[in-house]
Structures are given as C-alpha cells and as structure tokens.
Amino acid sequence: MAQEDPVAEPVRIWLGVSHHAAFRVAGWAVVRADEAGVSGFAGGERRLDAERGALLALLAALKDLPAGRSVVLTTSDAIVAGFPARMAAAQAGGEAPADNLDLWAALSTALAAREVKIVQAAAAPGTPPGTPLAFAAAWAEFGRERAKDKGPFTASIPKPNLAKAGV
C-alpha cells in the first residue's frame, strides 16, 4: 500500500458562483486539479440568498477532499473570499453569523480538517477565455439558469468540456 506523500502538491480548485437576487437562485461550478487529474461539477439551488448560495458552493468545492490535504481555492466571488475573515472575526469575539448557521457549522468543520487558502481573483468581463476561473464562472451561470428552470441539481462537467478549462 502506497503512503501519501507528506509534501504533496496542494489540490487546486477554481470556484465560480453566480447568484440572481431577483429570482433568489444560485449556481456554482468547481474545477479541481490534483494528482488524479482534472475533474469538475456544477450545481445550483433555488430560494436562497447570496450568502447561502456562496456557502453551498464552497462546501460543495471542499466535499470529498481528504482531511489534512492542502487546498488552494481561487474564486472571483467576494462573499466566498470573505468567509475566512468573517469566521476569524466571529471567533475573536466579533459579530457572529446569524443566518445559515447549519452551513456555517459545516464550513467550520470543513476548514478545520484541512489547510485551505482562498485567493480572490478578478473574473471580470475582460478575463481571458480559457482560464479555469473563467470556465468555472461560465458553468456557474449555466448552473444558476438550470436551477432556476429545473430546481436543485448537481452534475459532473463532461471531460471533453473540462479539456477547455485551461488547466
């Protein structure tokens, strides 16, 4: 049985989140690169606010990762990027979240089990196509629209499409 390398490269994750306030719907997409290769999935849900959608997206991105594994997560979503600071402020006696406590508890557990570095990067309209973040953002919009039409879902991104992610 092979042992895991203690200095293994971190898992790279690109997370796209798309929320539509008027329709109260959110979609997300995850592109993950590790020693097993590139994988990805998209999801979405109805009847939620932007914070709940971002929490669900981040939890989906961290799901199934082994405890103790180092992760570098890149996102353009300011809400996701702000979660670690909000959690640290709450632990230091600042204002604790009042809503979505079930998801905050799950996120606290997920972040405690592994080292996660969240990097906020711009995915503005000028972002070059073919980058993993732009790819995830496009699939997040697809996830949002599908959730708006059909309800909650999660689906794998097909391998031929992932080949265009630029990873």
C-alpha positions, 0 to 999 in steps of 0.5 A, spaced: 500 500 500 502 506 497 503 512 503 501 519 501 506 523 500 507 528 506 509 534 501 504 533 496 502 538 491 496 542 494 489 540 490 487 546 486 480 548 485 477 554 481 470 556 484 465 560 480 458 562 483 453 566 480 447 568 484 440 572 481 437 576 487 431 577 483 429 570 482 433 568 489 437 562 485 444 560 485 449 556 481 456 554 482 461 550 478 468 547 481 474 545 477 479 541 481 486 539 479 490 534 483 494 528 482 488 524 479 487 529 474 482 534 472 475 533 474 469 538 475 461 539 477 456 544 477 450 545 481 445 550 483 439 551 488 433 555 488 430 560 494 436 562 497 440 568 498 447 570 496 450 568 502 447 561 502 448 560 495 456 562 496 456 557 502 453 551 498 458 552 493 464 552 497 462 546 501 460 543 495 468 545 492 471 542 499 466 535 499 470 529 498 477 532 499 481 528 504 482 531 511 489 534 512 490 535 504 492 542 502 487 546 498 488 552 494 481 555 492 481 561 487 474 564 486 472 571 483 466 571 488 467 576 494 462 573 499 466 566 498 473 570 499 470 573 505 468 567 509 475 566 512 475 573 515 468 573 517 469 566 521 476 569 524 472 575 526 466 571 529 471 567 533 475 573 536 469 575 539 466 579 533 459 579 530 457 572 529 453 569 523 446 569 524 443 566 518 445 559 515 448 557 521 447 549 519 452 551 513 456 555 517 457 549 522 459 545 516 464 550 513 467 550 520 468 543 520 470 543 513 476 548 514 478 545 520 480 538 517 484 541 512 489 547 510 485 551 505 487 558 502 482 562 498 485 567 493 480 572 490 481 573 483 478 578 478 473 574 473 471 580 470 468 581 463 475 582 460 478 575 463 481 571 458 477 565 455 480 559 457 482 560 464 479 555 469 476 561 473 473 563 467 470 556 465 468 555 472 464 562 472 461 560 465 458 553 468 456 557 474 451 561 470 449 555 466 448 552 473 444 558 476 439 558 469 438 550 470 436 551 477 432 556 476 428 552 470 429 545 473 430 546 481 436 543 485 441 539 481 448 537 481 452 534 475 459 532 473 462 537 467 463 532 461 471 531 460 471 533 453 468 540 456 473 540 462 479 539 456 477 547 455 478 549 462 485 551 461 488 547 466 
